[in-house]
Amino acid sequence: MARRALIMLEGHWGSGLPFVQAARHLRLDPVPLSADRRYDYLADHNFEVIQVDTDNLDALIRECSRLRTRYDIAGTTGPEEEIYAVVGKLCRYFNQLGPAPPHLLNDATNNS
């Protein structure tokens, strides 16, 4: 049985450890994705941290696709509102529940 992972896009550096510990408590393997080295300290706590350009949707899709070969992806999330649009696009691409990308929200409000 594949291990279940929660992909976590970067957010405020102070939220990192509690966020990944909460995922572990839910028996998920948290995998933080960050554009810089702000989460390298999590490696000291035995968490896998992946550096990827989080402003590049194609790079995120490639990295998430690579992770899917090793994990059953339980979901994709992030701790801050600024990244909800990216999380929504990844969830839509991988057919997961998640926040709606902004263009879908605009379509929904224009059609009602």
C-alpha positions as CSV (number, residue, x, y, z in Angstrom):
1,M,0.0,0.0,0.0
2,A,1.4,3.4,-1.0
3,R,2.1,5.9,1.7
4,R,-0.3,8.8,1.7
5,A,1.1,12.3,1.3
6,L,-0.1,15.8,1.7
7,I,1.5,18.3,-0.6
8,M,2.0,21.6,1.1
9,L,2.8,24.8,-0.8
10,E,5.0,27.3,1.0
11,G,3.6,29.9,3.3
12,H,4.7,31.9,6.3
13,W,7.9,30.3,7.7
14,G,6.5,30.2,11.2
15,S,3.6,28.0,10.2
16,G,5.9,25.2,8.8
17,L,6.6,22.9,11.7
18,P,3.1,23.0,13.3
19,F,1.5,22.5,9.8
20,V,3.6,19.4,9.0
21,Q,3.2,18.0,12.5
22,A,-0.6,18.2,12.1
23,A,-0.3,16.3,8.8
24,R,1.8,13.6,10.5
25,H,-0.8,13.4,13.3
26,L,-3.4,12.6,10.5
27,R,-1.0,9.8,9.3
28,L,0.0,11.7,6.2
29,D,3.5,12.3,5.0
30,P,3.7,16.0,4.6
31,V,5.8,17.2,1.6
32,P,6.4,21.0,1.7
33,L,7.2,22.6,-1.7
34,S,9.1,25.9,-1.5
35,A,10.8,28.2,-3.9
36,D,13.5,29.0,-1.5
37,R,15.3,27.3,1.5
38,R,13.0,28.7,4.2
39,Y,11.9,25.1,5.1
40,D,15.3,23.5,5.2
41,Y,15.0,23.4,9.0
42,L,12.2,20.8,8.6
43,A,14.8,18.3,7.3
44,D,16.2,18.3,10.9
45,H,12.8,16.9,12.0
46,N,12.8,14.2,9.3
47,F,10.5,15.9,6.9
48,E,11.1,15.8,3.1
49,V,11.3,19.3,1.7
50,I,11.4,20.0,-2.0
51,Q,12.7,23.2,-3.6
52,V,10.7,24.1,-6.7
53,D,9.6,27.3,-8.4
54,T,6.2,27.8,-6.8
55,D,5.4,30.6,-9.3
56,N,5.7,28.2,-12.2
57,L,2.6,26.0,-12.5
58,D,4.3,23.6,-15.0
59,A,7.2,23.1,-12.6
60,L,4.7,22.3,-9.8
61,I,2.8,19.9,-11.9
62,R,6.0,18.1,-12.9
63,E,7.0,17.8,-9.2
64,C,3.6,16.7,-8.1
65,S,3.6,14.1,-10.9
66,R,6.9,12.8,-9.7
67,L,5.6,12.6,-6.1
68,R,2.6,10.6,-7.3
69,T,5.0,7.8,-8.4
70,R,6.0,7.4,-4.7
71,Y,2.8,8.4,-2.8
72,D,-0.9,8.2,-2.9
73,I,-1.6,12.0,-2.8
74,A,-4.3,12.7,-0.2
75,G,-4.4,16.4,-1.1
76,T,-2.7,19.6,-1.8
77,T,-2.9,22.6,0.5
78,G,-1.1,25.7,1.8
79,P,-1.4,27.9,4.9
80,E,-1.9,31.3,3.3
81,E,-4.5,32.9,1.1
82,E,-2.0,34.2,-1.4
83,I,-1.4,30.6,-2.7
84,Y,-5.0,29.4,-2.8
85,A,-5.2,30.1,-6.5
86,V,-2.2,27.9,-7.2
87,V,-3.5,25.2,-4.9
88,G,-6.8,25.3,-6.7
89,K,-5.1,24.9,-10.1
90,L,-3.1,21.9,-8.8
91,C,-6.1,20.3,-7.3
92,R,-8.1,20.7,-10.5
93,Y,-5.2,19.3,-12.6
94,F,-4.9,16.2,-10.4
95,N,-8.7,15.9,-10.0
96,Q,-8.7,16.5,-6.2
97,L,-11.0,18.5,-4.1
98,G,-9.7,21.9,-3.3
99,P,-10.3,25.7,-3.7
100,A,-11.7,26.8,-7.0
101,P,-9.2,28.7,-9.2
102,P,-10.1,32.3,-9.5
103,H,-11.2,32.0,-13.2
104,L,-13.8,29.5,-12.2
105,L,-15.1,31.7,-9.4
106,N,-15.4,34.6,-12.0
107,D,-17.3,32.3,-14.4
108,A,-19.7,31.2,-11.7
109,T,-20.5,34.7,-10.6
110,N,-20.9,35.9,-14.2
111,N,-23.3,33.0,-15.0
112,S,-25.7,33.5,-12.1
